[in-house]
Amino acid sequence: MRLSAQESTAFAFYRFPHDKQYIKVEGATQELFSCAQLNDVSGFVVAPFEVKQEQPVIVIRPEQVTVLPCPTDTSLPAYSLPTASPVTSAYHIDFSSFHAQLLQGTFRKIVLARCADETAKLGGTDPKELFLRACLLYPRMFIALVHAPQCGTWLTATPEILLEGHGHDWRTIALAGTIRLEEDQLGGEGEAITWSTKNIEEQRIVATYIAECLEQFATDFREEGPRTVRAANLVHLRSDFTFTLPSNNCIGSLIQTLHPTPAVCGLPKHEAFQFIVNNEHTPRRYYSGFMGPLNMEGATHLYVSLRCMNIEGACYHLYAGGGLLKDSTEEQEWQETEAKLETMRRCIAISRT
C-alpha cells in the first residue's frame, strides 16, 4: 500500500437512508490493491469492481469530518420521463455474447452492465448540488459523492448494503430482481407486486451465495425474507442477514470473499467476473464496486456502488446493469437498465432547471 502525494484533494459527502444530516470527510488518500488489506483500516472507502494497479481501493483518511444539515426544501420540479432509447449495437453484441454462455451452461447467472453518456447544458452543475438534489429525491437510499485523484468524481444513490455493523453485530443483504413502479403503484411500497420466476430465482442465487460466504466467518447468522423493498421508482427483492463476528480483525477478509456478489457479477463467481472484465464494452471502473465509512467511530457502513455516475465536467457517465439468466430477453433487460439509469438522469434533469 502507499499514500498519495496529494494532500487535502480527496473528499466524500454521504448521507445514510432517512437521515436528516450528511457528513463530509476530507483527507489524504491511501491506496490498497486487495480488499483483504482493509483489515484494521479506518476511513471512507471507495472500491472498484476490479481492483488493479491503476484502479486501486481508495481510503480517504478522516482528517477533517463535518456534519451538516440536509436541505429541507422538498418542492422539487416535475420530472418527465425521457423518450425510451432503442437498444444500442454495443448492448446487442454484449447481450448476445453473455446470453450464449448461459444457454451453454457456463454460468448460472451473469450481470451485464452498460454506460450511457449525458452532456449537461451551460457547462454542467456543481457536483455538490447534484448530491443535495439526490438527498431530496431518494430518502430511502445511501447517497454519496466522492472525489479523489485516483478515481475522479462519482455520485451514487444506492439501496444495497454490502456490509454494515459495529462490535460483534453485523448485517448484509441479498438484493436482486427489479420491477419499475407505474402510475398508481407509485403511491405505495410495491406491496401489490407479483414477482416472476426469473426474479425470484435471481434473488435466491444471491442469497445462497451470501449464506455460503458468511459460513466461513460468522459464528452464527440468521436470514429473513425475501421481501419487497422500494428504491426510487423501482422495487427489488431483499433478504436480510444478521450475524456475529468473533473479531473485527477479519473485516477485510470478509469483504474480499463477498465482493463482488452475484448481484453485480454472477455465478460461478470467478469465471463470471473474468468474462465480464474481458467482454463488456465499457469498463465498469468504480461502478458496482462499493463505498462508505469503514471503522469510523467504531462503525462500518459499506454500500454497493449502484445507480451511479462518473462526473467529468459537463459530461456525465451513467452506469447500470442487470442480472441475466437463461430465460432473459434482450428487450426486457435493456428496459431494466433504462429504469435504473433514470435515477441519475432525474438528478441531472432537475439540476438543469
C-alpha positions, 0 to 999 in steps of 0.5 A: 500500500502507499499514500498519495502525494496529494494532500487535502484533494480527496473528499466524500459527502454521504448521507445514510437512508432517512437521515436528516444530516450528511457528513463530509470527510476530507483527507489524504488518500491511501491506496490498497490493491486487495480488499483483504488489506482493509483489515484494521483500516479506518476511513471512507472507502471507495472500491472498484469492481476490479481492483488493479494497479491503476484502479486501486481501493481508495481510503480517504483518511478522516482528517477533517469530518463535518456534519451538516444539515440536509436541505429541507426544501422538498418542492422539487420540479416535475420530472418527465420521463425521457423518450425510451432509447432503442437498444444500442449495437454495443448492448446487442453484441454484449447481450448476445455474447453473455446470453450464449454462455448461459444457454451453454451452461457456463454460468448460472447467472451473469450481470451485464452492465452498460454506460450511457453518456449525458452532456449537461447544458451551460457547462454542467452543475456543481457536483455538490448540488447534484448530491443535495438534489439526490438527498431530496429525491431518494430518502430511502437510499445511501447517497454519496459523492466522492472525489479523489485523484485516483478515481475522479468524481462519482455520485451514487444513490444506492439501496444495497448494503454490502456490509454494515455493523459495529462490535460483534453485530453485523448485517448484509443483504441479498438484493436482486430482481427489479420491477419499475413502479407505474402510475398508481403503484407509485403511491405505495411500497410495491406491496401489490407486486407479483414477482416472476420466476426469473426474479425470484430465482435471481434473488435466491442465487444471491442469497445462497451465495451470501449464506455460503460466504458468511459460513466461513466467518460468522459464528452464527447468522440468521436470514429473513425474507425475501421481501419487497423493498422500494428504491426510487421508482423501482422495487427489488427483492431483499433478504436480510442477514444478521450475524456475529463476528468473533473479531473485527480483525477479519473485516477485510477478509470478509469483504474480499470473499463477498465482493463482488456478489452475484448481484453485480457479477454472477455465478460461478463467481470467478469465471463470471467476473473474468468474462465480464472484465474481458467482454463488456464494452465499457469498463465498469471502473468504480461502478458496482464496486462499493463505498462508505465509512469503514471503522469510523467511530467504531462503525462500518457502513459499506454500500454497493456502488449502484445507480451511479455516475462518473462526473467529468465536467459537463459530461456525465457517465451513467452506469447500470446493469442487470442480472441475466439468466437463461430465460432473459430477453434482450428487450426486457433487460435493456428496459431494466437498465433504462429504469435504473439509469433514470435515477441519475438522469432525474438528478441531472434533469432537475439540476438543469432547471 
